[in-house]
């Protein structure tokens, strides 16, 4: 189980939300509270948008706490929409090509969870990916397969529709192969303007997903305040502090859209 944070709103330096809070993504890489694994040390990645047409990404296989470049980059990049992800590998190799977020054109995709017994249906799912998109595939993770399959199924024109159709294809493959383990996920997807997130599981408890509430002031690890802009939103796997009023849980089997300074929650399949 991985941990991730996404932000959409007025431009901020990445370190304000990825590194400085008292329970930041950096802290979660050692001490996650709502994940299967407390330590998420199998690589990390960040993705961010600027005025360029495509987002930037930076990945490494070292633990996030052991990469000085991350702190330097995050302190000097300012963005209105960015991701941070720390990885706990679930069977695939610890290599840069398997680190999130994944990128295609102006799209970014990050994931927490797993397709249970993925090795049994990997070939079936990969063969449903559009040939041109499959040519871009660089790693072996279920996450990248999910991303490219969702793109194949129309995510660029209909983001939630593409995600739901991807889920349906995974579930059909699970059923055909007799897979017993659950497919469980939270995902974050962005196109440079909007942020889309979803929470789902075949059965059992679904991975946690939250968004920030208005007027949040976080405490930094050094004791100073971090004021979130009134029109800014954090979407994340687990809260960055213990103040309950700062966070709204996204219900199970739901979708979340951050668009034009608003947060909208609806049933995932609706």
N, C-alpha and C positions, 0 to 999 in steps of 0.2 A: 504494500500500500504506500503510495507516494503522498506528498503534500504539495499544494500549489496555492498561489495568490494571484489575482488579476485585479487591475485597477482601470477605471474609466472616469475621466473628469478633467478639470483644468490641469495643465501640465505640472508635474512634480518630478523632483529627482528620484530616481529609482530607490536609492538607499533609504529615503524617508519611510517607505512602507515595506521594503523587502528585508532591510537589515537593522534599522534602528528600534522598532517597537520591542517592548519587554518580552513578548512571546513571538518574535519575528520568525520568518521562514528560516533564518540562520539558526535560531534557537531550536526550532522544530526539527532541524536536521539531526540534532542530538537528543531532543526530548519532546517528541510528538505526543500529544495527549489523546487524540481521537483516531489513531491509526492502529492497524494490526501490528506494525513494527514501530517501536519507539525511536529507533535510529534509522535515518534515511541518508545513507552515505554512499550510494552507488551512482554518483554523478549528479549534476544539476544543469539547469539551463535558464536563461532569461530571453525574453523577446520584447521588442518595443517598436513603437511607431513614431515617426517624425514627419517632416514634410516631404519625405521621399515616397515613391509609389509603392515600395515594398518594405516590410518590417526588417529590422536587424535582429540577429540572434547571436547568442554566445553560449557554448556548451563546454563542459569539461567532465572528466570521469572522476576527478578528485572529490572528496567531500566538500560541501560548500564552505565549511569553516576553515578549510585548508587551502583556499585559493585567494591569494592577495589581489589578483587581478579583478576578481568579482567586486570587492569593496571599492577599488579605484574606479572601475567602469561605472558602477551604480551611483557613485558620488558625483559623476560628471555627465551623466545622461539624463536629460529632462524630457518627459514624454506625457502625452495625454491618455495613453492607453498602453499598458505593459503587463507582462506575465513574469512570474517567477515559479520555478518548479524544482523540487528536490526528489530524488529517485530512490526507491527501495526496489531493486530488481526482483522480478518474480519468475526467474528462470532464464531470461535472455541475458546476453553478455553485457558486461559493464564496459561499453565503448561509447564514443561520442555519437555515433550514428543512431544509438538507441535512446539518447537523451531528449527530453521534451524542452520546449515546445517544438512541434514540427511545423514546417512552413511550406506553403504552396502559393506562389503569386503574392497577393496581399492578405492571405489567410494565415492565421496561427491556430494551433490546436494543442491543447494540453489535457492530461487525463490522470485520474486516480482510480484504481480498481483493477479488474482483470477479467478476461474471458476465460472461465474455468476450462481446463483441459484443452487449451488453445491449440496444442500440437495436433490434436485429432481433427480439427476443422480448419487449420491454417491454410492448407492448399485449396480447399473448397472456397474459402472466403477470398483469398488472393486472386483466384481465377475469375472472380466476378468484378475485379477492379478494371476500369478502362485501361486499354493497352498503353496509351500515352502516359497516363498517370502512374501505371505500374513501373514504367521506365524510370520514374523519379525515385522509386523506393530505395532507401539506403540502409535500412536496419531490419531487425527481425521481430520487433515488438508487436503485440496485439494492438497497441495504440496507433501505430502507423497504418496498420491494416484498416482499423476503424476509420481513420481520417480519410484515407484514399478511397475507401468504399463509400463513405458519406459524400465525398466530392463526386464520385461516379454517379451517385443517386440523386444529384441535383442540389446539394447543399449550397452552392454559390448563388442560386436563384431563390431557394427556399430553405434557409438554414435549419430550422427545426424540423421541417419535413424531411430534409436529407438525413438528419440525425435519427429520426424515427424509422425511416426506411432502412437505415443501416442496422438499427437494433433488430428490426424484423428479420433481416437476412441472417444476422448472427443467431437469433433464436431458431430460425428454420434449420440452420446448419447444425445447431446443438441437438435439436430433436431428431434429425435424420441420422446423426452419428451416435445417438444414445448417450450423450454427455450428461452426467449427473451433477457436476459442479455448477454453481451459479455464474451467470454473467452479471457483474456488478460494476457500477461506474459513477463517477461524476466527471463531466467534461467542461472545458472552457474553450470557446471558439470566438475568434474576432476577425473582422474584415477591415479594420482600420477606422471604422466609424462607430460600430456597435459591438457590444459584448454579449455573447449568448452562452448560457450555462444550462446543464441538465443533470438530473439525478435519477438513477434507475437501477433495478436489480431484477433478475429472473425470479428470485424468491429470497426470503431472509432479509435481514437488516441492510439497508442501503448506505453506502458511504456518505459521510456528513457533508453538508453544503450550507453556507451562510452568505448573507450580504450585510454590509454595514448599514446602520440607521443614520438619519441626518444629524448633523452637528456633533460628530464624534471627535473627541480629543483623546488621543492615545498617549500613554506614557512610554517614553523611550527607556532603553536599558540603562542609560546614564541618569535617569530621573527627570529629564526635561520633557515638555509637552510636544506632541505632534498633532497639529490641528488639521483634520481632513476638510477639504473645501466643501462648502454646503451643497454643491452640485456634483461632488465626486462620490463614487461608490467603489468599495472593495467587495470582491467576490472571492471566496476562499474556502479551503477544506476545514479549517478550524480557526477560531477567533485569535486575534493578536493580543488580547488581554482577557481578564476575568470579569469585566463589567458586563453583566447580562444585557443591559439596555443598549449596549453598543451594537448588538448583533441580532439579526432576524434569521431564523433557520428557514431554509427553503424546504417545503414539505417533500416527502418521498414521492417519486414518480411525477415530478414537476419540472417545469422549464422556467428560466429566469432570463429576461431581456433587459439590458441596460442600454437605453437609447434616448438621446436628446434630454439628458438630465433626469430621466425617470427610470424607476425600477418596476418591472411588471412580472408578476408570477402567475402562471396558469398551469393546468394539467399538461403533462408531457404529451400524451395522446389525446388531442381534443378536436 
